[in-house]
Each structure stands twice: as structure tokens, then as C-alpha cells.
Amino acid sequence: MAGKRISNLDRLEKEIYRKKLRALEIERAFDKNMDFLKENYRSMAIRSILGSARAVQPAGLAGDVALRLLESEKLQDGLISLLTKLADGAGNVIRRVRRKTKEDT
């Protein structure tokens, strides 16, 4: 009935009922999708980091996993962020040690 004008109360009630049924269908589909996401979140997250499956290369499974990890932009960004934080932390420690040695002399 989309696009048709509703000219009487009976048609209005039928259209409201049809819309409520459609809303229930959408809610059920949403619930089904949420259940699927809850059950498969971990594997979906791992696949998004590692990328799609490929044949194992001669380096073996460990080599294949290492190559996939190195090719992942998300992992590279995370590693760069981690290395930056580690470098900042190391710099702070070195500054404290230098400051303390200057105070002791």
C-alpha cells in the first residue's frame, strides 16, 4: 500500500497492522544478526586482522602467520603505536637516570 492514499479508517488500521508486522520482522532479523555476531565475534576479529585465508607457503604455518601479521595495516599501526609508547617510556627513564646522576654528583 505504499504510495496509496488512505481514505478510510479500515484501510488505516490495516496499514498500521502491516507496518507493525514489518517492524517485528525487522526486529527478529536484527536479533538473529546480533546473535550471530555474539557467537562469531572472536573469529571475525581475527580474520579482519589476519586477512583472508591463503595457501600455506613453504615457510610453514608459522611463517604464513608471521607474513599475514606483517602485512596487516591494523597490526602495523598498533605496533608503531606500541613502539612509540615504549620509546617515550624509555626516554623518560633515561632522563630520570641522568637527572639523578647529576644530582648525586
FIMI-226415 format. One record per residue (C-alpha): residue number from 1; chain; x, y, z. Coordinates in Angstrom, 1 decimal, always signed. Layout:
<recs>
(rec NUM, "A", (X, Y, Z))
...
</recs>
This chain:
<recs>
(rec 1, "A", (+0.0, +0.0, +0.0))
(rec 2, "A", (+3.0, +2.3, -0.1))
(rec 3, "A", (+2.2, +5.4, -2.1))
(rec 4, "A", (-1.6, +4.9, -2.0))
(rec 5, "A", (-3.7, +7.4, -0.1))
(rec 6, "A", (-5.5, +6.0, +2.9))
(rec 7, "A", (-9.1, +7.1, +2.5))
(rec 8, "A", (-10.9, +5.4, +5.4))
(rec 9, "A", (-10.4, +4.1, +8.9))
(rec 10, "A", (-10.4, +0.4, +7.9))
(rec 11, "A", (-7.5, +0.9, +5.4))
(rec 12, "A", (-5.6, +2.9, +8.1))
(rec 13, "A", (-5.9, +0.1, +10.6))
(rec 14, "A", (-4.8, -2.5, +8.0))
(rec 15, "A", (-1.8, -0.3, +7.1))
(rec 16, "A", (-0.9, +0.1, +10.8))
(rec 17, "A", (-1.1, -3.6, +11.3))
(rec 18, "A", (+1.1, -4.3, +8.2))
(rec 19, "A", (+3.7, -1.8, +9.5))
(rec 20, "A", (+3.7, -3.4, +12.9))
(rec 21, "A", (+4.3, -6.8, +11.3))
(rec 22, "A", (+7.1, -5.4, +9.2))
(rec 23, "A", (+8.7, -3.9, +12.4))
(rec 24, "A", (+8.5, -7.3, +14.1))
(rec 25, "A", (+10.2, -8.9, +11.1))
(rec 26, "A", (+13.0, -6.3, +11.2))
(rec 27, "A", (+13.4, -6.8, +15.0))
(rec 28, "A", (+13.7, -10.5, +14.6))
(rec 29, "A", (+16.3, -10.2, +11.8))
(rec 30, "A", (+18.2, -7.7, +13.9))
(rec 31, "A", (+18.1, -10.2, +16.9))
(rec 32, "A", (+19.3, -13.0, +14.6))
(rec 33, "A", (+22.2, -10.9, +13.3))
(rec 34, "A", (+23.2, -9.9, +16.9))
(rec 35, "A", (+23.2, -13.5, +18.0))
(rec 36, "A", (+25.4, -14.4, +15.0))
(rec 37, "A", (+27.7, -11.5, +15.9))
(rec 38, "A", (+27.9, -12.6, +19.5))
(rec 39, "A", (+28.7, -16.2, +18.6))
(rec 40, "A", (+31.3, -15.3, +15.9))
(rec 41, "A", (+32.9, -12.1, +17.0))
(rec 42, "A", (+36.2, -13.6, +18.0))
(rec 43, "A", (+36.8, -15.4, +14.7))
(rec 44, "A", (+35.6, -12.3, +12.7))
(rec 45, "A", (+38.0, -10.1, +14.6))
(rec 46, "A", (+40.9, -12.5, +14.0))
(rec 47, "A", (+40.1, -12.7, +10.3))
(rec 48, "A", (+39.9, -9.0, +9.9))
(rec 49, "A", (+43.4, -8.7, +11.3))
(rec 50, "A", (+45.0, -11.7, +9.5))
(rec 51, "A", (+43.1, -11.2, +6.2))
(rec 52, "A", (+41.6, -13.8, +4.1))
(rec 53, "A", (+42.8, -17.4, +4.1))
(rec 54, "A", (+45.7, -18.3, +1.7))
(rec 55, "A", (+47.6, -21.5, +1.0))
(rec 56, "A", (+50.4, -22.2, +3.4))
(rec 57, "A", (+53.8, -21.2, +2.0))
(rec 58, "A", (+56.9, -23.3, +2.1))
(rec 59, "A", (+57.9, -21.5, +5.4))
(rec 60, "A", (+55.2, -23.5, +7.1))
(rec 61, "A", (+52.3, -22.4, +9.2))
(rec 62, "A", (+54.3, -20.2, +11.5))
(rec 63, "A", (+55.9, -18.4, +8.5))
(rec 64, "A", (+52.5, -17.9, +6.9))
(rec 65, "A", (+51.0, -16.4, +10.1))
(rec 66, "A", (+54.0, -14.1, +10.5))
(rec 67, "A", (+53.7, -12.9, +6.9))
(rec 68, "A", (+50.0, -12.2, +7.4))
(rec 69, "A", (+50.7, -10.3, +10.6))
(rec 70, "A", (+53.4, -8.2, +8.9))
(rec 71, "A", (+51.0, -7.4, +6.0))
(rec 72, "A", (+48.2, -6.3, +8.3))
(rec 73, "A", (+47.9, -2.5, +8.3))
(rec 74, "A", (+46.0, -2.6, +11.6))
(rec 75, "A", (+48.7, -4.6, +13.3))
(rec 76, "A", (+51.4, -2.3, +11.8))
(rec 77, "A", (+49.6, +0.7, +13.2))
(rec 78, "A", (+49.3, -1.0, +16.6))
(rec 79, "A", (+53.0, -2.0, +16.6))
(rec 80, "A", (+54.0, +1.6, +15.7))
(rec 81, "A", (+51.9, +3.0, +18.5))
(rec 82, "A", (+53.3, +0.4, +20.9))
(rec 83, "A", (+56.9, +1.1, +19.9))
(rec 84, "A", (+56.3, +4.9, +20.2))
(rec 85, "A", (+55.0, +4.5, +23.7))
(rec 86, "A", (+57.9, +2.2, +24.6))
(rec 87, "A", (+60.4, +4.7, +23.2))
(rec 88, "A", (+58.7, +7.5, +25.1))
(rec 89, "A", (+58.9, +5.5, +28.3))
(rec 90, "A", (+62.5, +4.6, +27.7))
(rec 91, "A", (+63.3, +8.2, +27.1))
(rec 92, "A", (+61.6, +9.2, +30.4))
(rec 93, "A", (+63.6, +6.6, +32.3))
(rec 94, "A", (+66.9, +7.8, +30.7))
(rec 95, "A", (+66.1, +11.4, +31.6))
(rec 96, "A", (+65.3, +10.4, +35.2))
(rec 97, "A", (+68.6, +8.4, +35.5))
(rec 98, "A", (+70.6, +11.4, +34.0))
(rec 99, "A", (+68.8, +13.8, +36.4))
(rec 100, "A", (+69.5, +11.6, +39.4))
(rec 101, "A", (+73.2, +11.1, +38.4))
(rec 102, "A", (+73.6, +14.9, +38.1))
(rec 103, "A", (+72.0, +15.4, +41.5))
(rec 104, "A", (+74.3, +12.8, +43.1))
(rec 105, "A", (+77.5, +14.4, +41.8))
</recs>
